Amino acid sequence: MDHKFKPESLMMTYGYKPELSEGAIKCPIFQTSTFAFKTAEEGKAFFEVAYGKRDKLPNEELGLIYSRINNPDLEILENRLCLWDKADDCAVFESGMAAISTVLLEFLKPGDLLVYSTPLYGGTDHFIQHFLPKFGIETLGFTSGQEGDELEKMIRDSGKADKLAMMILETPANPTNHLIDIESCRAVANKFNTSDNEVLIAVDNTYMGPLWQHPLQLGADFVMYSATKYIGGHSDVIAGAVLGRKDLMVRIKTLRTFLGNMAGPNTGWLLMRSLETLKVRMERQQQNAIKVAGFLNAHPKVESVHYLGLIDKNSPAYKIYKRQYSGPGAMVSFDIAGGEKEAFKFLNSLKLIKLAVSLGSTESLAQHPVTMTHTGVDPDHARKMGITEKLIRVSIGVEDSDDIIWDIEQALSKV
């Protein structure tokens, strides 16, 4: 009798055969640089597939060669990550920026146009604004609400419409929680497809993790993660991941091989450990965030709260939210009454919540985007996006919600 197990039920076992590892119930750390071949013929066959000289034959086992190309911990992790986003394949990297930069380097060339949503994570924004132009790659930014006819007009007016190669989106936006309509962007991108040029869409899904949004089902070609965040979830590992359809992922994995920015076996093992509790952690974090956002929304020292669960039901953003997300997530940003002085007083007064960047971990974290994660963003551009001195970003953890709220309340009382 067949039964289709849900991803959370497969995170402990999928892709791993205990009988190949002395019966160990958990996958060991394969801390090795290279793997022995049984025969020279087997080695030849493994390299043919690894270097794309031929496709893998039906029922042919993918052989292990060298840990820069493949490693059991990495392969099992990648197979399990595919289950959440229903992706053909996955590539895991040593950091989220390694994942993002590899995608951009593989699919962009001099003269191409990259369209990107704003605001973006500060590291991505810096790479797009300061690195890509060195290679003659043109960039065009747009904001939430411009995804349809207005975006199409912006692209045509740029004079580079025939060079459009890719869109990179981050939704919800970091740190403002503004929403980008992925399906609308897909429709715009399709208008610029030609017989010899497919416009690709990559979505940074770090804010929602693999649970609350699935961009591949909404028309994206790639979904990208800083796996440091919800996937890792314990503030003890740095990693990134890219998932997508098979033909595109072959190119990503090939470039990863030659850049050498794949994750190591210990990173793979740590992420496999974390996947086992991914859903229960994220669900608890979301439950806490809903309560925290409600408390902040009623506080007199808070001017506004940016949280998906508080979007005006009569706004266009609410329609995107209901269509694109399965929950409001666990990232809460808010504007404190005042400016940098008041924001710093609040942050310095926290006792339980840690003053640190990053997000999606078991512990709650708070930071000041304009002077920290987004300090490299052009000041005028940042202000237009709502990234001001009064904005505070909080990543809600798995602590008791009453304790989190108590900490926020006592810190606000010091302001």
PLY file of the C-alpha trace (Angstrom):
ply
format ascii 1.0
element vertex 415
property float x
property float y
property float z
element edge 414
property int vertex1
property int vertex2
end_header
0.00 0.00 0.00
1.55 3.30 -1.15
1.57 6.34 1.08
3.06 9.74 0.22
4.96 10.97 3.25
5.21 14.69 3.94
8.66 16.35 3.91
8.84 16.69 7.70
8.38 12.91 7.98
11.22 12.20 5.56
13.86 14.52 7.04
15.28 11.77 9.25
15.68 9.06 6.62
15.31 10.21 3.00
18.27 9.42 0.73
20.26 7.54 3.37
20.87 3.78 3.55
22.09 2.64 7.00
23.34 -0.66 5.58
26.01 1.25 3.64
27.34 2.82 6.85
27.66 -0.06 9.32
23.98 0.27 10.22
24.39 3.76 11.73
20.89 5.20 12.18
22.21 8.70 11.45
24.34 9.56 8.45
28.01 9.79 9.54
30.25 12.73 8.67
32.20 11.60 5.61
35.32 13.59 6.44
37.30 12.62 3.37
38.69 14.49 0.39
38.64 11.64 -2.13
36.95 8.30 -2.83
38.41 5.03 -4.14
37.10 3.45 -7.37
36.53 -0.29 -7.62
37.90 -0.33 -11.16
39.37 2.09 -13.71
36.24 1.60 -15.81
34.08 2.75 -12.89
36.24 5.85 -12.43
35.87 6.68 -16.12
32.09 6.31 -15.92
31.84 8.54 -12.83
33.87 11.32 -14.48
31.83 11.14 -17.70
28.67 11.96 -15.76
30.32 14.49 -13.42
31.76 16.52 -16.31
28.61 16.36 -18.42
30.05 14.21 -21.18
26.93 12.02 -20.97
23.71 11.74 -18.99
23.33 9.28 -16.15
21.87 6.01 -17.36
18.57 4.69 -15.96
19.17 3.11 -12.53
22.87 4.08 -12.67
24.19 5.01 -9.21
25.94 8.38 -9.17
29.51 7.62 -8.14
31.63 9.49 -5.63
34.86 11.05 -6.89
36.17 13.94 -4.80
34.50 16.07 -2.14
34.79 19.22 -4.24
32.42 17.51 -6.69
30.26 15.35 -4.44
30.16 13.98 -0.90
27.54 11.74 0.77
26.63 14.35 3.40
26.11 16.99 0.72
24.15 14.75 -1.64
21.75 13.47 1.02
21.21 17.03 2.29
20.49 18.29 -1.23
18.03 15.46 -1.85
16.15 16.30 1.34
16.04 20.03 0.61
14.43 19.28 -2.77
11.41 17.79 -0.99
10.32 21.10 0.57
10.34 23.13 -2.67
9.52 20.23 -5.04
12.68 21.02 -6.98
14.50 18.85 -9.50
17.88 19.43 -7.91
19.73 21.42 -5.27
23.25 22.77 -4.79
24.53 23.69 -1.32
27.28 26.29 -0.84
29.53 27.54 1.94
27.40 30.69 2.36
24.25 32.36 1.11
26.31 34.94 -0.77
28.27 32.13 -2.45
24.96 30.71 -3.67
23.66 34.07 -4.93
26.91 35.17 -6.57
27.33 31.81 -8.34
23.85 32.10 -9.87
24.54 35.64 -11.08
28.00 34.80 -12.45
26.75 31.75 -14.34
23.77 33.34 -16.07
24.95 36.91 -16.69
27.52 38.15 -19.20
28.86 41.58 -20.25
26.12 43.70 -21.81
23.26 41.84 -20.10
20.54 43.57 -18.10
19.71 42.38 -14.58
16.43 43.57 -13.07
16.21 43.40 -9.27
13.63 44.17 -6.60
14.40 46.64 -3.83
15.23 46.60 -1.03
17.50 43.56 -1.07
19.74 42.05 1.58
22.72 44.42 1.91
25.29 41.92 0.65
23.27 41.16 -2.48
22.67 44.86 -3.07
26.40 45.58 -2.81
27.29 42.76 -5.22
24.78 44.06 -7.78
25.67 47.74 -7.38
29.46 47.54 -7.11
30.68 44.20 -8.52
28.55 43.40 -11.56
29.14 46.80 -13.25
32.88 45.96 -13.39
31.92 43.26 -15.91
29.71 45.52 -18.00
26.45 44.16 -16.61
23.63 46.74 -16.51
21.22 46.76 -13.56
17.72 48.14 -13.06
15.92 48.26 -9.72
12.19 48.37 -9.05
10.02 48.48 -5.96
6.94 46.71 -4.61
3.87 47.70 -6.61
5.74 48.13 -9.91
5.67 44.46 -10.95
3.23 44.65 -13.90
2.86 47.17 -16.72
5.07 49.70 -14.96
7.97 47.25 -14.74
7.56 46.29 -18.40
7.69 49.98 -19.35
10.78 50.55 -17.18
12.57 47.71 -18.95
11.62 48.97 -22.42
12.54 52.55 -21.53
15.98 51.40 -20.33
17.01 50.77 -23.93
18.30 47.34 -22.84
15.10 45.31 -23.23
16.74 43.01 -25.77
19.53 42.31 -23.26
17.31 41.34 -20.32
18.76 38.10 -18.94
17.53 37.73 -15.39
15.40 39.06 -12.55
16.43 38.60 -8.93
13.71 39.07 -6.33
13.64 39.07 -2.56
10.19 38.74 -1.09
9.33 39.62 1.59
11.96 42.34 1.26
14.71 42.52 3.86
14.16 44.37 6.22
10.85 46.08 5.37
8.67 43.03 4.62
7.41 44.62 1.37
5.98 41.98 -0.98
6.91 41.33 -4.61
4.40 39.54 -6.84
6.40 36.63 -8.28
3.72 35.55 -10.75
3.42 39.09 -12.11
7.20 39.26 -12.58
7.06 35.92 -14.39
4.47 37.32 -16.80
6.66 40.37 -17.48
9.79 38.25 -17.96
7.98 36.02 -20.46
7.30 39.04 -22.68
11.03 39.41 -23.24
11.77 35.74 -23.95
13.10 34.94 -27.40
13.95 31.70 -29.17
17.59 32.02 -28.09
17.19 33.87 -24.77
15.14 32.73 -21.78
14.73 35.38 -19.07
15.34 33.65 -15.75
13.90 34.54 -12.35
15.75 33.85 -9.10
14.03 34.40 -5.73
15.83 34.80 -2.42
13.46 32.94 -0.09
15.55 33.26 3.07
12.93 35.28 4.98
10.25 32.60 4.50
12.44 29.51 4.65
11.29 26.34 2.87
7.99 26.36 4.77
5.95 29.52 4.15
6.60 30.28 0.46
7.52 28.12 -2.56
8.73 30.37 -5.41
9.28 27.52 -7.88
5.54 26.86 -7.80
4.91 30.54 -8.59
7.02 30.72 -11.75
10.58 31.22 -10.47
13.44 29.29 -12.05
15.59 29.32 -8.91
14.91 29.56 -5.20
17.90 30.66 -3.13
18.54 30.49 0.61
20.99 31.60 3.16
20.83 28.15 4.78
22.48 29.74 7.80
19.03 31.01 8.73
15.92 28.81 9.18
17.43 25.74 7.49
20.41 25.74 9.87
18.49 27.50 12.59
21.00 27.25 15.43
23.49 30.07 14.70
26.32 27.55 14.39
26.81 27.06 10.65
27.23 29.25 7.55
25.75 27.89 4.32
23.67 28.66 1.23
21.50 26.72 -1.18
20.07 27.04 -4.69
17.25 24.87 -6.05
15.70 24.67 -9.49
15.06 22.64 -12.58
17.55 20.04 -13.72
19.05 21.64 -16.83
19.80 24.90 -15.03
21.12 23.20 -11.90
23.68 21.27 -13.99
25.22 24.63 -14.89
25.14 25.82 -11.28
26.82 22.67 -10.01
29.44 22.77 -12.77
30.45 26.34 -11.89
30.41 25.41 -8.19
32.93 22.66 -8.96
35.35 25.10 -10.54
34.82 27.96 -8.08
35.24 25.48 -5.24
32.57 27.11 -3.05
30.62 23.96 -2.19
29.81 23.20 1.44
31.98 20.71 3.30
30.83 17.43 4.88
30.61 18.85 8.41
28.34 21.67 7.18
26.20 19.12 5.33
25.89 17.00 8.47
24.91 19.96 10.65
22.22 21.03 8.18
20.82 17.50 8.01
20.54 17.58 11.80
18.66 20.86 11.60
16.23 19.71 8.91
14.79 17.20 11.34
13.29 20.01 13.46
12.78 22.63 10.72
8.99 22.57 10.71
8.46 22.49 14.47
10.97 25.31 14.96
9.49 27.53 12.25
5.91 26.94 13.41
6.83 27.95 16.99
8.69 31.02 15.75
5.68 32.09 13.69
3.28 31.60 16.62
5.54 33.81 18.76
5.91 36.44 16.03
2.13 36.83 15.67
1.89 37.66 19.38
4.91 39.98 19.34
3.63 41.90 16.29
0.25 42.37 17.95
1.90 43.73 21.10
4.11 46.15 19.14
1.18 47.32 17.03
-0.62 48.54 20.17
2.39 50.19 21.85
2.46 54.01 22.02
6.22 54.19 21.41
5.93 52.26 18.13
4.92 54.27 15.06
4.31 51.34 12.70
4.85 47.59 12.48
5.93 45.82 9.28
4.65 42.26 9.50
2.81 40.08 7.01
0.17 39.20 9.57
-0.79 42.88 9.90
-1.20 43.76 6.21
-4.33 45.84 5.50
-6.93 43.45 4.08
-8.04 46.09 1.58
-4.55 46.63 0.15
-3.06 45.09 -3.04
-0.32 43.59 -0.87
-2.90 41.50 0.99
-3.95 39.81 -2.27
-0.31 38.90 -2.93
0.05 37.64 0.64
-2.97 35.34 0.43
-1.90 33.97 -2.94
1.81 33.60 -2.30
2.30 32.66 1.36
1.06 29.97 3.72
1.81 32.05 6.83
3.09 35.44 7.99
6.52 34.19 9.07
8.67 35.19 12.02
10.38 38.40 10.90
9.03 41.60 12.47
10.28 45.11 11.72
8.99 48.25 13.37
9.55 52.00 13.40
10.23 53.25 16.91
9.07 56.76 17.78
12.18 58.90 17.39
15.35 57.99 15.52
18.78 56.42 15.98
19.09 57.54 19.62
15.81 55.90 20.61
16.49 52.79 18.52
19.91 52.34 20.13
18.47 52.86 23.63
15.92 50.14 22.94
18.52 47.73 21.53
20.97 48.37 24.37
18.23 47.71 26.96
17.27 44.23 25.76
18.02 41.40 28.19
16.74 38.18 26.59
16.83 39.14 22.91
20.39 39.31 21.58
21.71 42.33 19.69
23.06 40.62 16.60
22.53 40.30 12.86
21.31 37.15 11.08
17.85 35.67 11.50
15.80 32.49 11.62
17.62 30.94 14.55
16.24 29.46 17.77
17.17 32.58 19.73
15.49 35.94 19.14
17.75 38.57 17.56
17.38 42.32 17.06
19.41 44.76 14.98
19.42 48.24 13.39
19.43 47.72 9.59
20.44 51.21 8.43
23.68 51.14 10.48
24.28 47.39 10.34
23.12 44.94 7.63
22.17 47.67 5.14
24.90 50.22 5.92
26.35 49.70 2.42
23.09 50.69 0.70
23.00 54.21 -0.78
21.49 56.44 1.97
18.96 58.16 -0.33
17.90 54.81 -1.77
17.61 53.31 1.72
15.36 56.14 2.93
13.07 55.75 -0.08
12.72 52.08 0.82
11.80 52.88 4.42
15.16 51.83 5.86
15.57 54.74 8.24
17.16 55.45 11.62
13.92 54.51 13.39
13.62 51.03 11.82
14.42 48.00 14.01
14.37 44.41 12.75
13.60 41.51 15.07
13.94 37.81 14.25
11.64 35.94 16.60
12.95 32.74 18.17
11.45 29.75 19.98
11.57 31.17 23.52
8.37 31.58 25.52
6.35 34.34 23.84
5.53 36.01 27.18
9.24 36.31 27.94
9.98 37.84 24.53
7.19 40.38 24.97
8.32 41.18 28.52
11.81 41.92 27.21
10.53 44.19 24.44
8.20 45.97 26.87
10.91 46.68 29.45
13.32 47.88 26.72
10.69 50.24 25.30
10.05 51.60 28.80
13.69 52.77 28.90
13.25 54.87 25.75
0 1
1 2
2 3
3 4
4 5
5 6
6 7
7 8
8 9
9 10
10 11
11 12
12 13
13 14
14 15
15 16
16 17
17 18
18 19
19 20
20 21
21 22
22 23
23 24
24 25
25 26
26 27
27 28
28 29
29 30
30 31
31 32
32 33
33 34
34 35
35 36
36 37
37 38
38 39
39 40
40 41
41 42
42 43
43 44
44 45
45 46
46 47
47 48
48 49
49 50
50 51
51 52
52 53
53 54
54 55
55 56
56 57
57 58
58 59
59 60
60 61
61 62
62 63
63 64
64 65
65 66
66 67
67 68
68 69
69 70
70 71
71 72
72 73
73 74
74 75
75 76
76 77
77 78
78 79
79 80
80 81
81 82
82 83
83 84
84 85
85 86
86 87
87 88
88 89
89 90
90 91
91 92
92 93
93 94
94 95
95 96
96 97
97 98
98 99
99 100
100 101
101 102
102 103
103 104
104 105
105 106
106 107
107 108
108 109
109 110
110 111
111 112
112 113
113 114
114 115
115 116
116 117
117 118
118 119
119 120
120 121
121 122
122 123
123 124
124 125
125 126
126 127
127 128
128 129
129 130
130 131
131 132
132 133
133 134
134 135
135 136
136 137
137 138
138 139
139 140
140 141
141 142
142 143
143 144
144 145
145 146
146 147
147 148
148 149
149 150
150 151
151 152
152 153
153 154
154 155
155 156
156 157
157 158
158 159
159 160
160 161
161 162
162 163
163 164
164 165
165 166
166 167
167 168
168 169
169 170
170 171
171 172
172 173
173 174
174 175
175 176
176 177
177 178
178 179
179 180
180 181
181 182
182 183
183 184
184 185
185 186
186 187
187 188
188 189
189 190
190 191
191 192
192 193
193 194
194 195
195 196
196 197
197 198
198 199
199 200
200 201
201 202
202 203
203 204
204 205
205 206
206 207
207 208
208 209
209 210
210 211
211 212
212 213
213 214
214 215
215 216
216 217
217 218
218 219
219 220
220 221
221 222
222 223
223 224
224 225
225 226
226 227
227 228
228 229
229 230
230 231
231 232
232 233
233 234
234 235
235 236
236 237
237 238
238 239
239 240
240 241
241 242
242 243
243 244
244 245
245 246
246 247
247 248
248 249
249 250
250 251
251 252
252 253
253 254
254 255
255 256
256 257
257 258
258 259
259 260
260 261
261 262
262 263
263 264
264 265
265 266
266 267
267 268
268 269
269 270
270 271
271 272
272 273
273 274
274 275
275 276
276 277
277 278
278 279
279 280
280 281
281 282
282 283
283 284
284 285
285 286
286 287
287 288
288 289
289 290
290 291
291 292
292 293
293 294
294 295
295 296
296 297
297 298
298 299
299 300
300 301
301 302
302 303
303 304
304 305
305 306
306 307
307 308
308 309
309 310
310 311
311 312
312 313
313 314
314 315
315 316
316 317
317 318
318 319
319 320
320 321
321 322
322 323
323 324
324 325
325 326
326 327
327 328
328 329
329 330
330 331
331 332
332 333
333 334
334 335
335 336
336 337
337 338
338 339
339 340
340 341
341 342
342 343
343 344
344 345
345 346
346 347
347 348
348 349
349 350
350 351
351 352
352 353
353 354
354 355
355 356
356 357
357 358
358 359
359 360
360 361
361 362
362 363
363 364
364 365
365 366
366 367
367 368
368 369
369 370
370 371
371 372
372 373
373 374
374 375
375 376
376 377
377 378
378 379
379 380
380 381
381 382
382 383
383 384
384 385
385 386
386 387
387 388
388 389
389 390
390 391
391 392
392 393
393 394
394 395
395 396
396 397
397 398
398 399
399 400
400 401
401 402
402 403
403 404
404 405
405 406
406 407
407 408
408 409
409 410
410 411
411 412
412 413
413 414
